[in-house]
Amino acid sequence: MTIFHFELRRNGQRIGPMQTRDCPDCGMAFRAARDMIRTLREEDRLAEAARDHTLQVRYDDHTLLFDLPFDLRL
């Protein structure tokens, strides 16, 4: 398993705590990020400002894997 770090960001600034998860590969980290975005959107915790939010996923050494915008509608 590989450790990935998930950071909710708004306008480039981290908001909230970083979450860490073990995933077998990058594809599963993508799926986990997609599910996190869906959950946050469904709970309506981000309201109208969601278009300014992204979810960054980083490897354990903190290099960026991807940065998913919330308005991508995954």
C-alpha positions, -999 to +999 in steps of 0.1 A: +000+000+000+011+035-007+003+065+016-014+095+000-023+128+015-055+146+007-059+183+012-090+204+007-080+238-007-097+270-016-080+296-038-047+277-034-048+278+005-054+246+025-085+246+046-092+220+072-070+191+082-050+170+059-062+134+056-039+105+050-050+072+034-034+040+023-043+031-013-029+003-034-022+026-064-028+061-080-061+049-095-075+041-061-062+074-047-082+091-076-113+071-067-109+081-030-105+117-040-136+116-062-156+100-034-145+126-010-156+154-034-189+138-039-195+134-002-187+170+005-209+182-024-238+160-013-235+172+023-237+208+010-208+217+033-192+239+007-223+258-006-218+282-036-180+286-032-174+250-043-162+262-076-132+277-059-123+244-041-099+217-052-087+185-036-050+180-039-036+145-036+001+141-028+024+112-024+039+105+010+070+126+000+045+154-006+050+156-044+018+165-061-001+137-078-031+157-089-054+186-080-091+180-087-114+210-090-148+205-074-167+218-104-154+190-126-185+170-117-169+136-114 
